[in-house]
Amino acid sequence: MIGPLNITLDSLAEETGRLQRKLSASVETLREMGDVDFGVTPREEVWRDGKVVLYRFKGEHAPTARVPILIAYALVNRPYMVDLQADRSLVKGLLARGEDIYIIDWGYPDRSDRFLAMEDYIERFIGGAVEYLCNAHGLPSINLLGICQGGAFSLCYASLHPDKVKNLITMVTPVDFHTSDNMLSNWNREIDVDLLVDTLGNVPADMMNFTYLMLKPWRLFAQKYVGMVDILDDRQAMEDFLRMEKWIFDSPDQAGEAFREFSKQFFQENRFVTGGAKVGGREVHLGMLEMPILNIYAEQDHLVPPDASRALRGLCGSDDYTELSFKGGHIGIYVSGRAQKEVPQTIHDWLAQRSR
Protein backbone atom coordinates (compact mmCIF):
# COMPACT_ATOMS: atom_id res chain seq x y z
CA MET A 1 0.00 0.00 0.00
CA ILE A 2 1.33 3.45 -0.90
CA GLY A 3 0.64 6.11 1.73
CA PRO A 4 -2.78 7.63 2.39
CA LEU A 5 -3.90 7.37 -1.27
CA ASN A 6 -4.71 3.70 -0.65
CA ILE A 7 -3.17 2.64 -3.98
CA THR A 8 -2.10 -0.99 -4.21
CA LEU A 9 -0.24 -2.82 -6.95
CA ASP A 10 -3.41 -4.77 -7.71
CA SER A 11 -5.56 -1.62 -8.03
CA LEU A 12 -2.89 0.03 -10.16
CA ALA A 13 -2.74 -2.99 -12.46
CA GLU A 14 -6.53 -3.06 -12.71
CA GLU A 15 -6.69 0.64 -13.60
CA THR A 16 -3.94 0.21 -16.19
CA GLY A 17 -5.84 -2.68 -17.77
CA ARG A 18 -9.04 -0.64 -17.86
CA LEU A 19 -7.22 2.23 -19.57
CA GLN A 20 -5.74 -0.10 -22.17
CA ARG A 21 -9.17 -1.53 -22.94
CA LYS A 22 -10.65 1.96 -23.31
CA LEU A 23 -7.83 3.08 -25.62
CA SER A 24 -8.17 -0.06 -27.72
CA ALA A 25 -11.92 0.46 -28.04
CA SER A 26 -11.39 4.08 -29.02
CA VAL A 27 -9.78 3.04 -32.30
CA GLU A 28 -12.99 1.37 -33.40
CA THR A 29 -15.20 4.14 -31.97
CA LEU A 30 -13.35 6.90 -33.81
CA ARG A 31 -13.19 4.87 -37.03
CA GLU A 32 -16.98 4.55 -37.07
CA MET A 33 -17.60 8.24 -36.41
CA GLY A 34 -18.12 10.69 -39.24
CA ASP A 35 -18.29 14.46 -39.06
CA VAL A 36 -20.08 15.70 -35.97
CA ASP A 37 -23.14 17.71 -36.95
CA PHE A 38 -24.79 20.47 -35.00
CA GLY A 39 -27.99 22.44 -35.35
CA VAL A 40 -30.86 19.98 -35.59
CA THR A 41 -33.80 22.22 -36.44
CA PRO A 42 -34.55 23.21 -40.05
CA ARG A 43 -34.34 26.93 -40.65
CA GLU A 44 -34.63 29.40 -43.49
CA GLU A 45 -32.94 32.70 -44.19
CA VAL A 46 -35.48 35.53 -44.17
CA TRP A 47 -33.34 38.69 -43.97
CA ARG A 48 -29.70 39.64 -44.45
CA ASP A 49 -27.43 42.64 -43.96
CA GLY A 50 -23.92 41.85 -45.14
CA LYS A 51 -22.61 38.89 -43.16
CA VAL A 52 -25.44 39.10 -40.62
CA VAL A 53 -28.36 36.76 -41.33
CA LEU A 54 -31.77 36.39 -39.70
CA TYR A 55 -33.08 32.81 -39.69
CA ARG A 56 -36.53 31.49 -38.92
CA PHE A 57 -36.70 28.03 -37.37
CA LYS A 58 -39.25 25.53 -38.67
CA GLY A 59 -40.86 23.25 -36.11
CA GLU A 60 -42.87 20.11 -36.74
CA HIS A 61 -46.06 22.13 -36.36
CA ALA A 62 -47.02 25.69 -37.23
CA PRO A 63 -46.45 28.14 -34.36
CA THR A 64 -49.45 29.13 -32.28
CA ALA A 65 -47.86 32.18 -30.67
CA ARG A 66 -48.90 35.43 -32.32
CA VAL A 67 -45.77 37.38 -31.36
CA PRO A 68 -42.41 35.94 -32.51
CA ILE A 69 -39.26 35.63 -30.39
CA LEU A 70 -36.02 37.09 -31.73
CA ILE A 71 -32.87 35.52 -30.21
CA ALA A 72 -29.75 37.69 -30.03
CA TYR A 73 -26.69 35.64 -29.04
CA ALA A 74 -23.20 36.78 -28.00
CA LEU A 75 -20.56 37.70 -30.57
CA VAL A 76 -17.80 35.53 -29.13
CA ASN A 77 -19.32 32.13 -30.00
CA ARG A 78 -21.63 30.77 -32.65
CA PRO A 79 -25.36 30.88 -31.86
CA TYR A 80 -26.04 27.20 -32.65
CA MET A 81 -25.47 26.48 -28.95
CA VAL A 82 -29.22 27.09 -28.53
CA ASP A 83 -29.91 24.30 -31.05
CA LEU A 84 -26.94 22.02 -30.48
CA GLN A 85 -28.52 18.58 -30.91
CA ALA A 86 -31.90 16.85 -30.76
CA ASP A 87 -31.95 16.29 -27.00
CA ARG A 88 -30.16 19.55 -26.16
CA SER A 89 -32.02 22.33 -27.93
CA LEU A 90 -33.63 25.40 -26.39
CA VAL A 91 -35.02 26.19 -29.84
CA LYS A 92 -36.64 22.78 -30.23
CA GLY A 93 -38.21 23.07 -26.78
CA LEU A 94 -39.71 26.47 -27.58
CA LEU A 95 -40.98 25.38 -30.99
CA ALA A 96 -42.65 22.32 -29.44
CA ARG A 97 -44.61 24.70 -27.20
CA GLY A 98 -45.87 26.75 -30.14
CA GLU A 99 -43.41 29.64 -30.10
CA ASP A 100 -42.25 31.28 -33.35
CA ILE A 101 -38.45 31.49 -33.17
CA TYR A 102 -35.98 33.63 -35.12
CA ILE A 103 -32.26 34.02 -34.50
CA ILE A 104 -29.57 36.46 -35.61
CA ASP A 105 -26.37 34.86 -36.94
CA TRP A 106 -23.61 37.46 -36.69
CA GLY A 107 -21.34 35.61 -39.13
CA TYR A 108 -17.53 35.76 -39.12
CA PRO A 109 -16.12 39.30 -39.16
CA ASP A 110 -13.04 39.88 -41.33
CA ARG A 111 -10.79 42.88 -41.89
CA SER A 112 -13.53 44.70 -43.79
CA ASP A 113 -15.57 44.70 -40.55
CA ARG A 114 -12.81 46.24 -38.44
CA PHE A 115 -14.77 49.44 -37.84
CA LEU A 116 -18.17 47.94 -37.07
CA ALA A 117 -19.27 49.63 -33.85
CA MET A 118 -21.80 48.81 -31.16
CA GLU A 119 -24.21 51.05 -33.01
CA ASP A 120 -23.99 48.73 -36.03
CA TYR A 121 -24.75 45.63 -33.98
CA ILE A 122 -27.55 47.20 -31.95
CA GLU A 123 -29.23 49.72 -34.24
CA ARG A 124 -28.40 48.35 -37.67
CA PHE A 125 -28.48 44.58 -37.14
CA ILE A 126 -30.82 44.01 -34.18
CA GLY A 127 -32.87 47.02 -35.23
CA GLY A 128 -33.05 45.80 -38.83
CA ALA A 129 -34.14 42.34 -37.74
CA VAL A 130 -36.83 43.79 -35.46
CA GLU A 131 -38.14 46.02 -38.25
CA TYR A 132 -38.32 43.04 -40.58
CA LEU A 133 -40.27 40.98 -38.02
CA CYS A 134 -42.67 43.80 -37.21
CA ASN A 135 -43.41 44.28 -40.91
CA ALA A 136 -43.61 40.55 -41.69
CA HIS A 137 -46.01 39.84 -38.82
CA GLY A 138 -47.94 43.10 -38.93
CA LEU A 139 -47.03 43.93 -35.33
CA PRO A 140 -45.78 47.08 -33.59
CA SER A 141 -43.39 45.10 -31.36
CA ILE A 142 -41.85 41.65 -30.85
CA ASN A 143 -40.43 39.51 -28.03
CA LEU A 144 -36.66 39.83 -27.64
CA LEU A 145 -34.50 37.11 -26.05
CA GLY A 146 -30.92 38.25 -25.41
CA ILE A 147 -28.23 35.79 -24.32
CA CYS A 148 -24.95 36.74 -22.58
CA GLN A 149 -23.39 39.65 -24.51
CA GLY A 150 -26.42 39.50 -26.81
CA GLY A 151 -28.45 40.17 -23.68
CA ALA A 152 -26.44 43.32 -23.00
CA PHE A 153 -27.05 44.40 -26.60
CA SER A 154 -30.74 43.64 -26.13
CA LEU A 155 -30.87 45.79 -22.99
CA CYS A 156 -29.39 48.65 -25.00
CA TYR A 157 -31.79 48.18 -27.90
CA ALA A 158 -34.86 47.84 -25.69
CA SER A 159 -33.85 50.94 -23.70
CA LEU A 160 -33.52 52.98 -26.88
CA HIS A 161 -36.61 51.51 -28.57
CA PRO A 162 -39.01 50.40 -25.81
CA ASP A 163 -41.94 50.66 -28.20
CA LYS A 164 -40.44 47.87 -30.36
CA VAL A 165 -40.05 45.28 -27.57
CA LYS A 166 -43.26 43.77 -26.20
CA ASN A 167 -41.53 41.41 -23.73
CA LEU A 168 -37.82 41.24 -22.89
CA ILE A 169 -36.09 38.01 -21.85
CA THR A 170 -32.45 37.96 -20.77
CA MET A 171 -30.38 34.82 -20.17
CA VAL A 172 -27.02 34.78 -18.34
CA THR A 173 -26.76 38.49 -19.15
CA PRO A 174 -24.20 40.72 -17.40
CA VAL A 175 -25.56 43.98 -16.03
CA ASP A 176 -23.25 44.83 -13.12
CA PHE A 177 -19.79 44.08 -14.51
CA HIS A 178 -17.97 44.96 -11.29
CA THR A 179 -19.19 42.32 -8.86
CA SER A 180 -16.35 41.00 -6.72
CA ASP A 181 -16.58 37.47 -8.16
CA ASN A 182 -16.41 38.51 -11.82
CA MET A 183 -12.93 37.27 -12.75
CA LEU A 184 -13.32 38.05 -16.45
CA SER A 185 -14.15 41.67 -15.73
CA ASN A 186 -11.27 41.97 -13.26
CA TRP A 187 -8.87 40.80 -15.96
CA ASN A 188 -10.37 43.06 -18.61
CA ARG A 189 -9.99 46.14 -16.44
CA GLU A 190 -6.20 45.73 -16.57
CA ILE A 191 -6.05 45.69 -20.38
CA ASP A 192 -5.08 48.71 -22.50
CA VAL A 193 -7.98 48.16 -24.89
CA ASP A 194 -7.01 51.04 -27.17
CA LEU A 195 -3.49 49.65 -27.64
CA LEU A 196 -4.88 46.14 -28.20
CA VAL A 197 -7.36 47.16 -30.90
CA ASP A 198 -5.08 49.73 -32.55
CA THR A 199 -2.41 47.05 -32.84
CA LEU A 200 -4.49 44.03 -33.89
CA GLY A 201 -7.51 45.54 -35.63
CA ASN A 202 -9.98 42.71 -35.08
CA VAL A 203 -9.42 40.73 -31.89
CA PRO A 204 -8.42 37.14 -32.83
CA ALA A 205 -10.76 34.34 -31.84
CA ASP A 206 -7.89 32.23 -30.49
CA MET A 207 -6.93 35.01 -28.09
CA MET A 208 -10.50 35.29 -26.84
CA ASN A 209 -10.82 31.52 -26.46
CA PHE A 210 -7.57 31.25 -24.53
CA THR A 211 -8.79 33.96 -22.15
CA TYR A 212 -12.05 32.15 -21.42
CA LEU A 213 -10.32 28.79 -20.98
CA MET A 214 -7.82 30.28 -18.54
CA LEU A 215 -10.65 31.21 -16.20
CA LYS A 216 -10.79 27.49 -15.29
CA PRO A 217 -7.48 26.13 -16.60
CA TRP A 218 -7.46 22.79 -14.81
CA ARG A 219 -11.06 21.97 -15.66
CA LEU A 220 -10.93 23.16 -19.28
CA PHE A 221 -7.36 22.31 -20.28
CA ALA A 222 -6.82 18.99 -18.51
CA GLN A 223 -9.63 17.48 -16.47
CA LYS A 224 -12.18 17.16 -19.27
CA TYR A 225 -9.68 15.43 -21.55
CA VAL A 226 -8.64 13.04 -18.80
CA GLY A 227 -12.32 12.33 -18.22
CA MET A 228 -12.78 11.71 -21.93
CA VAL A 229 -11.00 8.39 -21.46
CA ASP A 230 -14.09 7.04 -19.70
CA ILE A 231 -16.25 7.52 -22.82
CA LEU A 232 -13.82 6.39 -25.53
CA ASP A 233 -15.83 3.21 -26.08
CA ASP A 234 -19.20 5.03 -26.21
CA ARG A 235 -19.85 6.45 -29.67
CA GLN A 236 -22.84 8.59 -28.66
CA ALA A 237 -21.01 10.09 -25.70
CA MET A 238 -17.97 10.81 -27.87
CA GLU A 239 -20.14 12.52 -30.48
CA ASP A 240 -21.68 14.70 -27.76
CA PHE A 241 -18.21 15.53 -26.42
CA LEU A 242 -16.79 16.43 -29.84
CA ARG A 243 -19.87 18.45 -30.75
CA MET A 244 -19.31 20.60 -27.70
CA GLU A 245 -15.59 20.89 -28.46
CA LYS A 246 -16.41 21.99 -32.00
CA TRP A 247 -18.67 24.74 -30.68
CA ILE A 248 -16.09 25.93 -28.14
CA PHE A 249 -13.39 26.39 -30.77
CA ASP A 250 -15.68 27.65 -33.54
CA SER A 251 -15.27 31.26 -32.48
CA PRO A 252 -15.37 34.30 -34.78
CA ASP A 253 -12.88 37.12 -34.54
CA GLN A 254 -14.25 40.22 -32.82
CA ALA A 255 -14.81 43.41 -34.81
CA GLY A 256 -12.23 45.76 -33.30
CA GLU A 257 -14.26 48.90 -32.76
CA ALA A 258 -17.23 47.08 -31.22
CA PHE A 259 -14.84 45.21 -28.92
CA ARG A 260 -13.22 48.49 -27.88
CA GLU A 261 -16.54 50.15 -27.08
CA PHE A 262 -18.03 47.21 -25.23
CA SER A 263 -14.90 46.55 -23.16
CA LYS A 264 -14.41 50.16 -22.13
CA GLN A 265 -18.06 51.03 -21.45
CA PHE A 266 -19.05 47.89 -19.59
CA PHE A 267 -16.12 45.76 -18.42
CA GLN A 268 -14.00 48.73 -17.43
CA GLU A 269 -16.47 51.54 -16.66
CA ASN A 270 -19.59 49.52 -15.69
CA ARG A 271 -21.88 52.04 -17.34
CA PHE A 272 -25.12 50.12 -16.93
CA VAL A 273 -24.69 50.75 -13.23
CA THR A 274 -22.82 54.07 -13.14
CA GLY A 275 -24.71 55.58 -16.07
CA GLY A 276 -23.56 57.11 -19.32
CA ALA A 277 -23.61 54.07 -21.59
CA LYS A 278 -23.92 55.26 -25.19
CA VAL A 279 -24.82 53.70 -28.51
CA GLY A 280 -24.00 55.92 -31.46
CA GLY A 281 -24.18 59.05 -29.35
CA ARG A 282 -27.52 58.14 -27.71
CA GLU A 283 -27.44 57.49 -23.99
CA VAL A 284 -28.82 54.21 -22.66
CA HIS A 285 -31.00 54.34 -19.53
CA LEU A 286 -32.13 50.98 -18.15
CA GLY A 287 -34.95 52.84 -16.42
CA MET A 288 -36.58 53.03 -19.86
CA LEU A 289 -37.15 49.26 -19.67
CA GLU A 290 -40.79 49.39 -18.63
CA MET A 291 -41.92 46.32 -20.58
CA PRO A 292 -42.30 42.92 -18.83
CA ILE A 293 -38.86 41.38 -18.16
CA LEU A 294 -37.87 37.77 -17.49
CA ASN A 295 -34.28 37.52 -16.29
CA ILE A 296 -32.78 34.01 -16.25
CA TYR A 297 -29.40 33.44 -14.61
CA ALA A 298 -27.30 30.40 -13.70
CA GLU A 299 -26.29 29.83 -10.09
CA GLN A 300 -22.92 28.26 -10.96
CA ASP A 301 -22.03 30.67 -13.75
CA HIS A 302 -18.31 31.55 -13.70
CA LEU A 303 -18.56 33.95 -16.68
CA VAL A 304 -21.65 35.93 -15.59
CA PRO A 305 -22.00 35.51 -11.81
CA PRO A 306 -25.58 35.60 -10.46
CA ASP A 307 -25.13 39.01 -8.82
CA ALA A 308 -24.04 40.45 -12.17
CA SER A 309 -27.41 39.47 -13.67
CA ARG A 310 -29.61 40.11 -10.63
CA ALA A 311 -28.56 43.77 -10.67
CA LEU A 312 -31.11 44.32 -13.44
CA ARG A 313 -33.95 44.24 -10.90
CA GLY A 314 -32.82 47.48 -9.25
CA LEU A 315 -31.94 49.29 -12.48
CA CYS A 316 -34.85 48.60 -14.84
CA GLY A 317 -38.07 50.58 -14.79
CA SER A 318 -40.44 47.62 -15.14
CA ASP A 319 -43.20 46.85 -12.65
CA ASP A 320 -43.42 43.35 -14.17
CA TYR A 321 -40.02 41.83 -13.44
CA THR A 322 -39.44 38.08 -12.97
CA GLU A 323 -36.30 36.09 -12.21
CA LEU A 324 -35.52 32.43 -12.81
CA SER A 325 -32.61 31.00 -10.88
CA PHE A 326 -31.24 27.99 -12.76
CA LYS A 327 -29.16 25.37 -10.95
CA GLY A 328 -26.33 25.03 -13.42
CA GLY A 329 -23.56 26.84 -15.24
CA HIS A 330 -23.17 29.21 -18.17
CA ILE A 331 -23.35 26.41 -20.76
CA GLY A 332 -25.55 24.02 -18.81
CA ILE A 333 -28.40 26.49 -18.99
CA TYR A 334 -28.75 25.55 -22.69
CA VAL A 335 -27.73 21.91 -22.88
CA SER A 336 -28.27 20.11 -19.58
CA GLY A 337 -31.17 17.74 -19.04
CA ARG A 338 -32.54 20.04 -16.35
CA ALA A 339 -32.45 22.97 -18.78
CA GLN A 340 -34.51 21.11 -21.39
CA LYS A 341 -37.27 20.65 -18.82
CA GLU A 342 -37.18 24.02 -17.08
CA VAL A 343 -36.08 26.82 -19.40
CA PRO A 344 -38.37 26.47 -22.47
CA GLN A 345 -41.41 25.81 -20.28
CA THR A 346 -40.66 28.81 -18.08
CA ILE A 347 -40.26 31.11 -21.08
CA HIS A 348 -43.42 29.79 -22.74
CA ASP A 349 -45.56 30.03 -19.60
CA TRP A 350 -44.27 33.52 -18.82
CA LEU A 351 -45.04 34.77 -22.33
CA ALA A 352 -48.44 33.07 -22.36
CA GLN A 353 -49.48 34.90 -19.21
CA ARG A 354 -48.65 38.21 -20.91
CA SER A 355 -50.38 37.46 -24.19
CA ARG A 356 -53.86 37.37 -22.73
C-alpha positions as CSV (number, residue, x, y, z in Angstrom):
1,M,0.0,0.0,0.0
2,I,1.3,3.4,-0.9
3,G,0.6,6.1,1.7
4,P,-2.8,7.6,2.4
5,L,-3.9,7.4,-1.3
6,N,-4.7,3.7,-0.7
7,I,-3.2,2.6,-4.0
8,T,-2.1,-1.0,-4.2
9,L,-0.2,-2.8,-6.9
10,D,-3.4,-4.8,-7.7
11,S,-5.6,-1.6,-8.0
12,L,-2.9,0.0,-10.2
13,A,-2.7,-3.0,-12.5
14,E,-6.5,-3.1,-12.7
15,E,-6.7,0.6,-13.6
16,T,-3.9,0.2,-16.2
17,G,-5.8,-2.7,-17.8
18,R,-9.0,-0.6,-17.9
19,L,-7.2,2.2,-19.6
20,Q,-5.7,-0.1,-22.2
21,R,-9.2,-1.5,-22.9
22,K,-10.7,2.0,-23.3
23,L,-7.8,3.1,-25.6
24,S,-8.2,-0.1,-27.7
25,A,-11.9,0.5,-28.0
26,S,-11.4,4.1,-29.0
27,V,-9.8,3.0,-32.3
28,E,-13.0,1.4,-33.4
29,T,-15.2,4.1,-32.0
30,L,-13.4,6.9,-33.8
31,R,-13.2,4.9,-37.0
32,E,-17.0,4.6,-37.1
33,M,-17.6,8.2,-36.4
34,G,-18.1,10.7,-39.2
35,D,-18.3,14.5,-39.1
36,V,-20.1,15.7,-36.0
37,D,-23.1,17.7,-37.0
38,F,-24.8,20.5,-35.0
39,G,-28.0,22.4,-35.4
40,V,-30.9,20.0,-35.6
41,T,-33.8,22.2,-36.4
42,P,-34.6,23.2,-40.0
43,R,-34.3,26.9,-40.7
44,E,-34.6,29.4,-43.5
45,E,-32.9,32.7,-44.2
46,V,-35.5,35.5,-44.2
47,W,-33.3,38.7,-44.0
48,R,-29.7,39.6,-44.5
49,D,-27.4,42.6,-44.0
50,G,-23.9,41.8,-45.1
51,K,-22.6,38.9,-43.2
52,V,-25.4,39.1,-40.6
53,V,-28.4,36.8,-41.3
54,L,-31.8,36.4,-39.7
55,Y,-33.1,32.8,-39.7
56,R,-36.5,31.5,-38.9
57,F,-36.7,28.0,-37.4
58,K,-39.3,25.5,-38.7
59,G,-40.9,23.3,-36.1
60,E,-42.9,20.1,-36.7
61,H,-46.1,22.1,-36.4
62,A,-47.0,25.7,-37.2
63,P,-46.5,28.1,-34.4
64,T,-49.4,29.1,-32.3
65,A,-47.9,32.2,-30.7
66,R,-48.9,35.4,-32.3
67,V,-45.8,37.4,-31.4
68,P,-42.4,35.9,-32.5
69,I,-39.3,35.6,-30.4
70,L,-36.0,37.1,-31.7
71,I,-32.9,35.5,-30.2
72,A,-29.7,37.7,-30.0
73,Y,-26.7,35.6,-29.0
74,A,-23.2,36.8,-28.0
75,L,-20.6,37.7,-30.6
76,V,-17.8,35.5,-29.1
77,N,-19.3,32.1,-30.0
78,R,-21.6,30.8,-32.6
79,P,-25.4,30.9,-31.9
80,Y,-26.0,27.2,-32.6
81,M,-25.5,26.5,-28.9
82,V,-29.2,27.1,-28.5
83,D,-29.9,24.3,-31.1
84,L,-26.9,22.0,-30.5
85,Q,-28.5,18.6,-30.9
86,A,-31.9,16.8,-30.8
87,D,-32.0,16.3,-27.0
88,R,-30.2,19.5,-26.2
89,S,-32.0,22.3,-27.9
90,L,-33.6,25.4,-26.4
91,V,-35.0,26.2,-29.8
92,K,-36.6,22.8,-30.2
93,G,-38.2,23.1,-26.8
94,L,-39.7,26.5,-27.6
95,L,-41.0,25.4,-31.0
96,A,-42.7,22.3,-29.4
97,R,-44.6,24.7,-27.2
98,G,-45.9,26.7,-30.1
99,E,-43.4,29.6,-30.1
100,D,-42.3,31.3,-33.4
101,I,-38.5,31.5,-33.2
102,Y,-36.0,33.6,-35.1
103,I,-32.3,34.0,-34.5
104,I,-29.6,36.5,-35.6
105,D,-26.4,34.9,-36.9
106,W,-23.6,37.5,-36.7
107,G,-21.3,35.6,-39.1
108,Y,-17.5,35.8,-39.1
109,P,-16.1,39.3,-39.2
110,D,-13.0,39.9,-41.3
111,R,-10.8,42.9,-41.9
112,S,-13.5,44.7,-43.8
113,D,-15.6,44.7,-40.6
114,R,-12.8,46.2,-38.4
115,F,-14.8,49.4,-37.8
116,L,-18.2,47.9,-37.1
117,A,-19.3,49.6,-33.8
118,M,-21.8,48.8,-31.2
119,E,-24.2,51.0,-33.0
120,D,-24.0,48.7,-36.0
121,Y,-24.7,45.6,-34.0
122,I,-27.5,47.2,-31.9
123,E,-29.2,49.7,-34.2
124,R,-28.4,48.3,-37.7
125,F,-28.5,44.6,-37.1
126,I,-30.8,44.0,-34.2
127,G,-32.9,47.0,-35.2
128,G,-33.0,45.8,-38.8
129,A,-34.1,42.3,-37.7
130,V,-36.8,43.8,-35.5
131,E,-38.1,46.0,-38.2
132,Y,-38.3,43.0,-40.6
133,L,-40.3,41.0,-38.0
134,C,-42.7,43.8,-37.2
135,N,-43.4,44.3,-40.9
136,A,-43.6,40.5,-41.7
137,H,-46.0,39.8,-38.8
138,G,-47.9,43.1,-38.9
139,L,-47.0,43.9,-35.3
140,P,-45.8,47.1,-33.6
141,S,-43.4,45.1,-31.4
142,I,-41.8,41.7,-30.9
143,N,-40.4,39.5,-28.0
144,L,-36.7,39.8,-27.6
145,L,-34.5,37.1,-26.0
146,G,-30.9,38.2,-25.4
147,I,-28.2,35.8,-24.3
148,C,-25.0,36.7,-22.6
149,Q,-23.4,39.7,-24.5
150,G,-26.4,39.5,-26.8
151,G,-28.5,40.2,-23.7
152,A,-26.4,43.3,-23.0
153,F,-27.0,44.4,-26.6
154,S,-30.7,43.6,-26.1
155,L,-30.9,45.8,-23.0
156,C,-29.4,48.7,-25.0
157,Y,-31.8,48.2,-27.9
158,A,-34.9,47.8,-25.7
159,S,-33.9,50.9,-23.7
160,L,-33.5,53.0,-26.9
161,H,-36.6,51.5,-28.6
162,P,-39.0,50.4,-25.8
163,D,-41.9,50.7,-28.2
164,K,-40.4,47.9,-30.4
165,V,-40.1,45.3,-27.6
166,K,-43.3,43.8,-26.2
167,N,-41.5,41.4,-23.7
168,L,-37.8,41.2,-22.9
169,I,-36.1,38.0,-21.8
170,T,-32.4,38.0,-20.8
171,M,-30.4,34.8,-20.2
172,V,-27.0,34.8,-18.3
173,T,-26.8,38.5,-19.1
174,P,-24.2,40.7,-17.4
175,V,-25.6,44.0,-16.0
176,D,-23.2,44.8,-13.1
177,F,-19.8,44.1,-14.5
178,H,-18.0,45.0,-11.3
179,T,-19.2,42.3,-8.9
180,S,-16.4,41.0,-6.7
181,D,-16.6,37.5,-8.2
182,N,-16.4,38.5,-11.8
183,M,-12.9,37.3,-12.8
184,L,-13.3,38.0,-16.4
185,S,-14.2,41.7,-15.7
186,N,-11.3,42.0,-13.3
187,W,-8.9,40.8,-16.0
188,N,-10.4,43.1,-18.6
189,R,-10.0,46.1,-16.4
190,E,-6.2,45.7,-16.6
191,I,-6.1,45.7,-20.4
192,D,-5.1,48.7,-22.5
193,V,-8.0,48.2,-24.9
194,D,-7.0,51.0,-27.2
195,L,-3.5,49.7,-27.6
196,L,-4.9,46.1,-28.2
197,V,-7.4,47.2,-30.9
198,D,-5.1,49.7,-32.5
199,T,-2.4,47.0,-32.8
200,L,-4.5,44.0,-33.9
201,G,-7.5,45.5,-35.6
202,N,-10.0,42.7,-35.1
203,V,-9.4,40.7,-31.9
204,P,-8.4,37.1,-32.8
205,A,-10.8,34.3,-31.8
206,D,-7.9,32.2,-30.5
207,M,-6.9,35.0,-28.1
208,M,-10.5,35.3,-26.8
209,N,-10.8,31.5,-26.5
210,F,-7.6,31.2,-24.5
211,T,-8.8,34.0,-22.1
212,Y,-12.0,32.2,-21.4
213,L,-10.3,28.8,-21.0
214,M,-7.8,30.3,-18.5
215,L,-10.6,31.2,-16.2
216,K,-10.8,27.5,-15.3
217,P,-7.5,26.1,-16.6
218,W,-7.5,22.8,-14.8
219,R,-11.1,22.0,-15.7
220,L,-10.9,23.2,-19.3
221,F,-7.4,22.3,-20.3
222,A,-6.8,19.0,-18.5
223,Q,-9.6,17.5,-16.5
224,K,-12.2,17.2,-19.3
225,Y,-9.7,15.4,-21.5
226,V,-8.6,13.0,-18.8
227,G,-12.3,12.3,-18.2
228,M,-12.8,11.7,-21.9
229,V,-11.0,8.4,-21.5
230,D,-14.1,7.0,-19.7
231,I,-16.2,7.5,-22.8
232,L,-13.8,6.4,-25.5
233,D,-15.8,3.2,-26.1
234,D,-19.2,5.0,-26.2
235,R,-19.8,6.5,-29.7
236,Q,-22.8,8.6,-28.7
237,A,-21.0,10.1,-25.7
238,M,-18.0,10.8,-27.9
239,E,-20.1,12.5,-30.5
240,D,-21.7,14.7,-27.8
241,F,-18.2,15.5,-26.4
242,L,-16.8,16.4,-29.8
243,R,-19.9,18.4,-30.7
244,M,-19.3,20.6,-27.7
245,E,-15.6,20.9,-28.5
246,K,-16.4,22.0,-32.0
247,W,-18.7,24.7,-30.7
248,I,-16.1,25.9,-28.1
249,F,-13.4,26.4,-30.8
250,D,-15.7,27.6,-33.5
251,S,-15.3,31.3,-32.5
252,P,-15.4,34.3,-34.8
253,D,-12.9,37.1,-34.5
254,Q,-14.2,40.2,-32.8
255,A,-14.8,43.4,-34.8
256,G,-12.2,45.8,-33.3
257,E,-14.3,48.9,-32.8
258,A,-17.2,47.1,-31.2
259,F,-14.8,45.2,-28.9
260,R,-13.2,48.5,-27.9
261,E,-16.5,50.2,-27.1
262,F,-18.0,47.2,-25.2
263,S,-14.9,46.6,-23.2
264,K,-14.4,50.2,-22.1
265,Q,-18.1,51.0,-21.4
266,F,-19.1,47.9,-19.6
267,F,-16.1,45.8,-18.4
268,Q,-14.0,48.7,-17.4
269,E,-16.5,51.5,-16.7
270,N,-19.6,49.5,-15.7
271,R,-21.9,52.0,-17.3
272,F,-25.1,50.1,-16.9
273,V,-24.7,50.8,-13.2
274,T,-22.8,54.1,-13.1
275,G,-24.7,55.6,-16.1
276,G,-23.6,57.1,-19.3
277,A,-23.6,54.1,-21.6
278,K,-23.9,55.3,-25.2
279,V,-24.8,53.7,-28.5
280,G,-24.0,55.9,-31.5
281,G,-24.2,59.1,-29.3
282,R,-27.5,58.1,-27.7
283,E,-27.4,57.5,-24.0
284,V,-28.8,54.2,-22.7
285,H,-31.0,54.3,-19.5
286,L,-32.1,51.0,-18.1
287,G,-34.9,52.8,-16.4
288,M,-36.6,53.0,-19.9
289,L,-37.1,49.3,-19.7
290,E,-40.8,49.4,-18.6
291,M,-41.9,46.3,-20.6
292,P,-42.3,42.9,-18.8
293,I,-38.9,41.4,-18.2
294,L,-37.9,37.8,-17.5
295,N,-34.3,37.5,-16.3
296,I,-32.8,34.0,-16.2
297,Y,-29.4,33.4,-14.6
298,A,-27.3,30.4,-13.7
299,E,-26.3,29.8,-10.1
300,Q,-22.9,28.3,-11.0
301,D,-22.0,30.7,-13.8
302,H,-18.3,31.6,-13.7
303,L,-18.6,34.0,-16.7
304,V,-21.6,35.9,-15.6
305,P,-22.0,35.5,-11.8
306,P,-25.6,35.6,-10.5
307,D,-25.1,39.0,-8.8
308,A,-24.0,40.4,-12.2
309,S,-27.4,39.5,-13.7
310,R,-29.6,40.1,-10.6
311,A,-28.6,43.8,-10.7
312,L,-31.1,44.3,-13.4
313,R,-34.0,44.2,-10.9
314,G,-32.8,47.5,-9.3
315,L,-31.9,49.3,-12.5
316,C,-34.9,48.6,-14.8
317,G,-38.1,50.6,-14.8
318,S,-40.4,47.6,-15.1
319,D,-43.2,46.9,-12.7
320,D,-43.4,43.4,-14.2
321,Y,-40.0,41.8,-13.4
322,T,-39.4,38.1,-13.0
323,E,-36.3,36.1,-12.2
324,L,-35.5,32.4,-12.8
325,S,-32.6,31.0,-10.9
326,F,-31.2,28.0,-12.8
327,K,-29.2,25.4,-10.9
328,G,-26.3,25.0,-13.4
329,G,-23.6,26.8,-15.2
330,H,-23.2,29.2,-18.2
331,I,-23.4,26.4,-20.8
332,G,-25.5,24.0,-18.8
333,I,-28.4,26.5,-19.0
334,Y,-28.7,25.6,-22.7
335,V,-27.7,21.9,-22.9
336,S,-28.3,20.1,-19.6
337,G,-31.2,17.7,-19.0
338,R,-32.5,20.0,-16.4
339,A,-32.4,23.0,-18.8
340,Q,-34.5,21.1,-21.4
341,K,-37.3,20.7,-18.8
342,E,-37.2,24.0,-17.1
343,V,-36.1,26.8,-19.4
344,P,-38.4,26.5,-22.5
345,Q,-41.4,25.8,-20.3
346,T,-40.7,28.8,-18.1
347,I,-40.3,31.1,-21.1
348,H,-43.4,29.8,-22.7
349,D,-45.6,30.0,-19.6
350,W,-44.3,33.5,-18.8
351,L,-45.0,34.8,-22.3
352,A,-48.4,33.1,-22.4
353,Q,-49.5,34.9,-19.2
354,R,-48.6,38.2,-20.9
355,S,-50.4,37.5,-24.2
356,R,-53.9,37.4,-22.7
